[in-house]
Amino acid sequence: PRTPNRFTGQVDFLPTERLIASVSAGLGTDDFNDSYFGLQDSGFRNVSFSVDYQLPRGIGVGSTYSYERYTGLQQSRSASPGTQQEDPNRDWRTDSRESVHFVSFFIEPPRIGRNTEARFSYEYAYARGNYFYEVGAALPPPSQLPETYNKLQDLRVDVRHRLSGRLAARFSYQYEPSRIFDFAFDPSVINSIVQPSSLVLGYTYRPYTAHTGLVGLIYYW
């Protein structure tokens, strides 16, 4: 059994026909009051701001910023069969927290000639996570895990050129760098496992930088 609570809201401002601004927020919790082990509670909070402005001749700009925060609490017991199974001093808890920042921006410049349109966009997401362990008096103090992070950027350029009333050519370029550290899938952790009884498949999270180009034709019915 769980007790969920949710609240979300959004307010839009239209001071002029060309300007739109929005603010949204939300928060919520899930409580598992009848569960002694496993997930005890989880929660989230988020807030977002966005602005879009449309200029004459089809020129447009816009930007969005969002902040998100997630929490969770889990409980378990480290015990061998026997009297240890009934000892609450052998309980351990995991308190997890993660925060995420997201920023996006786009611009649509004036048309190039009569038939060519372009769009530039950029997105940035950065998340950090922490896990904190607490143990009962019968267990040895734990070694805390390092902080995790995940940073992803996305820069795009899209160009569309009308060849006729029904046919258009499209070109797109995307630049995507990603940086990540996760204590469970980092190469430094996987490479350090030397236990003879372990089977390691080598699945890891690695940083990368991607360049993607796209050329295509669009037909309109």
JONORLIN-V853420 format. One line per field, one symbol per residue. psi: psi as a letter, one per 40 degrees, with the letter a starting at -180 (. if undefined). A space follows every 10 residues. Layout:
psi->???
//
This chain:
psi->iihihihiih hhhgdidehh iihiiiiiih hgdehdiahd iiiiiiiihi hhhhiifehi iiiihihihi iihiiahhii hadddeheee iiihhihhih hhhiiihhii ihadehiihh ihihhhihii hhhhiideii hihiiiiiih hhihhihhhh hhdadehiih hihhhghhhi hhedeidddd dehehdeihh eehihiiihh hhihhiihhh .
//
